[in-house]
Amino acid sequence: MVVRSGRPLERENEKPPSLPPTPITRAPPSTPIATTPTTSIPKHIVPVKKEFNILFIGQSGAGKSMLVNSIYNYLTYNFDEVSKAETVDCILPCQFQLQTPDFKKIVFKAGPEDKNENHNDSGESVTQYPKVYNFKTENYNCQVIDTPGLGDTRGAKQDEYNLNLIRNAIIEIKELHAICFVMPSNISKLTTNFEVNMRDLLSLFPKIALKNVFFFFTYANSTFFTIGDTRTSLEEFISTFEATNNAKIPFNMENVCCVDSEAFMYFIATKQGHKYQNRDLESFRISWDKSKEAIETFLAKMEKVNSIKSADILMTYEMEQIGTMLRNEKSDALKSLISNILTSISQISMTSKFNLAKRPSTEPLNDSKKPELFQALEICQKHAEDLNLKQLIKKLVEAYGPKIDNKNIEEVEKVKKQNVTNIKKSTIESDKAVENGSKPEPPKRYASNWPCKDRLNEIAERLAKEWQNEKISVNSMEHLLNVQIAGNLQQKDINKMKLKDSLDILLMEVKGDLYVMMEILIAEFK
């Protein structure tokens, strides 16, 4: 099960004012001969736009939120349109500093007010919770997920909290097309913090997600839109990561994007009365156009990328929990089987925590091998001693395991018997009823208008305060997050059974009028 904490993923529903998108210059089509068949699309048919979900992650201060604002503007407008406009569009709040010739600092702010963006000078992450921003171009519909940064000055506990927020935000999105690591282009030396943060962020994903990794280098104008000094640091990290985690991170021109937000920031500053010294307008035009070109090239590459499903991310996390628990099993009969399972999990997981004696392949586990893994897990479920482990395996197999039909059930039973030759025959026979399986109970029905969103949001806010006051146990983090996520979703998107279960569990941890409020909401569930 995923350990969930904090506030949920938020979605941006307001559509910011926008000018018509800049038309893409196309070569005029040749005039067809009358007798030649044409495959052109009829005018009344609108071509379907490509849809991409793009995640931005990185250290605090890397410029993720500013990058989201810049991408929106670079894709929506051309330089001349913005230079003639009275204001600059910001889809989220932004703040930055400039220095005058006499060394005075001037702070510029723009964009809508949003409590999710906490601008500060103390090194804390500006973005407090993951949030989705939607914008459209002539060819694409993009959902960009902005996230809290790691390396927060509030310490490791806050980083762990932010990781949980990011993980659960990812799971709420059905699929991801790009996992974008945002970093400055001028990191001259690999710090311990940088390496720890990169490892933590990569641990959120299975190995199959490496094909979806991209690197966005910000402040790229200072390095002439190349990677700059960061290249050496990053290559050093990638080499170390492959040696310790047995996972090869791709790093080449195909998954690199060099951008700069300075042209976007220039317009914010100048429209608030600031005058730049020693920089002319043309230099910012070049920066704008180069960044725009880099982002459009990145989106074109997205068309060739297969998305990573959030179900695979969740399955990997749960596999890691099971693998950790399996290592504590003492049964000699299961020893060889557990070793094989851990080897398979290490081919799925990006972490290095299993420390296997046998070094597995750096290639992700082939899909054709996964049925064998699930069969082995089922055997462990039947004969393991840890009841929590049994329950976790059962849920995992039910959710992700291959569906076995009557034709190959005999073959599966043979495989199972071969793997448990050291387990007493009587134990296996006593489990035949479970092996045959029974149909799961049909889902319960519930009122279509449940829950009342106003009351649910009030409950979510009060539960968050209870958590902050340490009146809710750590074991209930997952259920607390379930309630907060539901409060930010449209009613039709809420997993109502899951919400009801979480409310039931949290009810045992509260009292007073909050208890009564939750009890009434639960009672309305049908």
N, C-alpha and C positions, 0 to 999 in steps of 0.2 A: 504494500500500500504506500502511496506517496505521502510523505510528511509535508503537510501544507501549512503555511503560516501567513499571517498578515492580510492586507487588502488585496482584492483581486485585480485582474486585468480590466482596464477601462477602455471603452470605445468612444471615439470622437464622432458624434452624430451631427454636429453642426457643420454645415457646408460654408466654408469661408468664401467671401466675395472673390470672384475671379474674372479675369479677362479671357477672351477666347484663346485656347491653346495655340501656340505657334505652329502654323502648318509646316509639315515636313516637305521639303522640296523633292519632287519625284520627277523622273524622266518621263516626258510625254509618250503615251503608248502609240505604237505605229498604227496607221489606218489599215484595217483589214480589207482584203479584197472581198467583193460581194459574195463570191462563191465559196470563200473560206469559212469553215465553222469557227465560231468564237467561243471562248470559255470565260469571257468577262462576266462579272457579277451584275445582274440587273440593278438598275438604279434604286428600285424600291426595297432592295435587300441590304440591310446594314451589316457589314462584316462584324463578327463576334470579336470583342476585345480579349486579349490575353489577361488572365488574372494571376497576380503574384502576391504571396505573403512573404514579407522580408523582415527578418529580425536583426536589430542592431544591438550588439553587446560590446562591452569593453570596460576599461578602468574609468573611475571617476575623473572628470576633467579632460577626457579624450575628445569631447566635442560632439557627442551623439545627438543631443537635442538640437543643437545649432545646425548640425548636418541635415536633420529631418526637415527643418525649416528651409534650408538652402536647396535641398533636392526638390521640394515642392515648387519653389520659385524658378529654379533653373529649368524644370520640365514644363512649367505652365506659361512662362513669359520669356520673351527675348529681352536683351539688354536695353534696347531703345524704349520698349513699352514701359519698363520700370523707371527709366530715367525721366520719362514724361509724366508719370503718375504722381499724385500728391503724397501717397503713403505706400508702404510696402506690406504685402500680405504676410502674416505670420499665423501659422496654424497652431502654434503653441508658444507660450511666453519665452522670451529670450532676453539675456542680459550680458553685456560685455563692457570692457574698459578700453579706453584709448588714452594715450599720453600726449599732452601738448608740448610745444617746443621748450617751455619753461618747466617741464617735468611734473606738471599737474595731471592728476588722473581724472578722467571724465567717465561717468557711468552712463550707459545708454540702455534703455529698456524699451521693449516693443512686444506687441502681441496681447492676446486676451489674458485676463487674470485666471490663474489656475493654481489651486492649493497643491496640486501634484508636482509643481515645479518650485522647489525651495532654493532660491538663489542665495548663496552664502559664500563667505571667504574662509571658512574653517576647514575645507577639504571634504565636507560631507557631500554625498551624491545629491545633485540638484533634483533629478527625477526620483520621486519617492516610490512610485509603483509603475509596473508596466502599463502602457497605454497604446491603443491602436489609433493610427491616423490614416484616413482614406484620401487618396487623390487620384485623379484620372488624367491620362494623356490621350493623344489622338489614337494610340494603339493599345494602351494598357490601362487596366484598373489595378492599382497597387494598395495593399494594406501594409503599412509600415508599423512595426512594433518597436516603440522606444522603451528602454529598460533602465532601471537603476544601475549605476556604475559600481564596480568592485574596487577595493582599495580604499574604502570609506574610512575616514579618521575615527569613526565611532568604534572601530575594532572588528575583530574576526567574527564576533557574534552577529554584528550588523551585516557583514558580508554573507554569512550563512543564511540569514533572514532574507536578504536580497536574492540569493540563489534560489531559495524555495519559491519566492515570488515569480522569478523568471521561469522556473521549471513549470509551475502551474499555469502561467500565462501561455507557454508553448503548448501545453496539453489542451488548453481551451481552443486553440486554433487547429483545425482539422489537418492541415498540412502546411509545411514550410518549403519554400523554394530556395531561399538563400539565408544562410547564417553568416552575418557580416560582422567581423571583428573590426572595431573602429579603434585606430591608434594614431598618434601623431607621427609624422614622417621623419622626425628628427631625434628619435631616441638613440643616443650615442652609446649607451651601455645598458646591458640587461641587468635589471635589479631583481632582487629576491621577490619583491612585491609583484613585479610584472610577471614573473614565472608562476608564482602561486596563483595569481588571478587568472592567467591563461589556462592553467590546469583545472582550476575550479570550473571555469566556463565550459571547457571541453568535456568535463565529466557529465554535463547535462545530456550529452548526446551519445547515441550508439555509433559504432564505427562506420556504419553505412552512411552516416550523415556527413562524413568527411568530403564526399563529392559535392556537397552543397555549401562548403566553406568558401567565403570570400574575405579579402582583406581590404578595408577602406582606410587609406592613409590621408589624414586631414592635415591642414596647414601646408599643403603641397606646393603652394606658390613659392615658398622659401627654398624648395629643393627642385624648382623648375619642373614641377609635376612628374617627378620620379620618386622612388621609394625613400631615397635619402639614407641617412645613417641607420635608420631602423632596420634596414635589410640585414645587416650583420647580426644584430641582436636577435632578430626573428629567426634567422637561419640557425643560429646557435641553439635557440629554444627548440626548434623543430627537430634538430638532430638529437638533442637530449631526450625529448619526448618520445621519439621513435625507439630509442634504446631502453627507456624505462617502462613505457606503456605499450610497446609493440604495436604502435599505430602510426602510419605515415600520413602526415598532413601535407596535402598538395600546396605548393607555393611556386607560382609561375605567372606569366603575363595573362594567362587565361582567367585567373581568379584574383587579380589585383585591380584596384580602382583608386586613382590619385585625384583628390578633390580639394577644394579650398572654399571656405565660406566667406572669405574677405570681401568679395564683390557684393554679396548679400548684406554684409555688415556695413559696407561703404554707403549703401543707399539708406539704411536705417539712420546712420550717423548724419549724413548730409541733409536728409529731410528733417532732421532735428536741429539744423543750424551749424553743424560742425564743418570746418574747412580743413581739408587735408593739406599737409605740407610735403613738398618733394614727391608728390604722386599725381600723375595726370589721369584724366578719365579713361584714356585709351588703355592704360595698364590694367585697370579694373575690368574693362571690356574683354581683354584677353583672358583674364582669370575666369570671368563668367563663362565665356565660350568654351574654354578648355574643360571646366568642371561639367558643364552641360553635356559636352561631347562624351566625357568619361562615363557619366551616368547613363546616357542613352546607349552606349556600347555595353554597359553592364546589363541593362534590361534586355537588350538583344540576345545576350548570352543566356539569359533566363529561359528563353524559348527552347533551349537544347538541354535544360537540366530537368531531371526527374525529381519530383518533390519527395520530401521525407515526411512520412505520416506521423502524426502525433501519437498514434497508437504504438508505433515502434519505439518512440521515446519513452513512453510510460512502461511498456513491456520491459525495456532494458533496465530501467530503474528498479522494477520489481524483481527482475532476474538477479540484480546485484544484491538485493536484500536477501533473497533466497540463498544465493551463493555464500554470503557471509554466515548465515545460519547453518548451512550444510557443513561448513568447516568444523563446527562444534559437535557434529554427530560422532559418536564413539563406536558405532556398529562396525565390526570387522567385515561382516557380510556385505556391507554397502560401500566399503572403502574404495574398491576399484571403480564402482559405478559413480561415486561422488567425484572421484578424480577426473573421470571423463566428462562429467557435467560441468565441473569448474573450468576445464579446458574449453568446452564449447561456449560457456558464458564469457570467458575472456576474449573469445573471437567476436562477441557481440558488443561487450562493454569497452568503454574508452579508459576505464580506470586501471590502475596497476595493483589494486589492493589484495589480489589473490596470491601474488608472489609464487607462481607455479614453478615447480622444478622442471617440468617439460615445457619448453618454449613453443607456444602455438604460432600458427601463421599470422602474418600481419594483415592478411586478407580477411574481410568480414565473413562470418559464418554463412555458407551457402544455404539458400532457402530449402533446398532439397534435403539438407541435413537436420533441419529443425524438427521434423516429425520424430526422429530418433531421440532428440533432446527431450521432447515432451513425454515420450514413452518412458524414458529413464526417470524423469521427474515424477511421473505417476507411481513408479515403483517405490521411489523414496518416500512419497507421500504415504504409502500404505505401511511402510516398515520403519519410518523415522520415529524417534521417541518424543521430539519436541512438538507439542500440540499446535503451537503458533505456526511452526514451520509447515505442518500438515495443512493448516487452513490457508496459508499463503499460496502453497503449491496448488491446492484445489482451485482457488480463485484464478490463479494464473492460467492453468490448463483450460478451465472453462471459458476464459475470456479470449485466449489466443491460440489454444491448441488446435491441431488439425482435427476435422470431423471424420470419424472413422465409420465407414458403412459396413454392412453385414458381409460383403464379399471378401474384405481383407482383414476381418477381425481375427480369424484363425491365425493368419500370418503374424499379426501383432502379438497375439498370445504366445507364439513360439519365441519371439524376440524377448518378451518379458521373462519367460521361463529360463532362457539362456542366461539372462543377467542376474537371476536370483537363485542360481543353483545352490548357493551356500545358505539360503534362507530356508527355514523349516517348511516342509511341505504342508503341514497342517495349517500354518499361518496363511499360506497362499489360498488354500481351499476355503478357509473361513471368510475370505474376502471375495469369493466368486460373485456374490450378489452385487457387491459394489462395482466389480469389473464389468458386469453386464450393463450397468448404468440404468438410470430411470429418467424419465422425461422431467425437465425442470418445471417448477410451478409456473403457471401463466402469470404474466405481469399484473399487478393490482391496478384497478381502475381508480382514477382520481378526477375530481372536478376540474373542468377545463379552465375555470377562472381562479383556481388556487395556485399560488398563494396571493393574498392581497399585497401588492407591491409596496404600498406605503407602510404598512405594518412590518413587512419583512425588512425594509430598509431601516426602520427605527430599531428593530431587534438587532440587525447587523451592527449598527453604530454602537448600541449599548453593549453588545458582546465584545466589540473591539476595546471599549473602555475597561471592561472587566479583565480582558487579557492584559492590557497595559498595567493594570493594578495587581497583576499576578493572582487573580482570583479564579482563573481557569487553568487547568493543568496542561503541561506540555503535550501530553498524550492526546489532547483534543484539538491540537493545531489544525489537523486535516479537516475536521468537522467545522471549525470556526471559519476556515477559508472557503469551504463549500457554501456556507450561508452567505458570506460576503460576495462571492462570485455570483450566486443566484440573484442577489439584490441588484447587481449591475447588468443583468441580462434581460432581454425581452421575455415576457412570460412564456411564449411558445418555445423558447430555447432552453428553459430551465429543466434540468433533470429532476423531476419532482419527487420521485422515489428516493433518490440520493439525498435531496434536501430534507425530506421528512426523516430519514434515518439519522442524519446529522443533528437535526433539531432534537430528536429523541435523546441522543447521547448528551448533548449540551444541556438539556433540561436538568440533568442530574447535578450540574455544576453551578446552577444559579438559584437565586431565591428572591423572595419579595415580589414586587409588581412585575419584574422582568419574567419571573417564573410563570406568573399568571398569564402574561401576554403571550408567551411562547406556548403554553398549554392550550390556550384558546386557538391559536393558529394551527397547532398540530391536530386538534379535535376537528377542525374544518376539513381536514384531508379525508378524502373518500376513496 
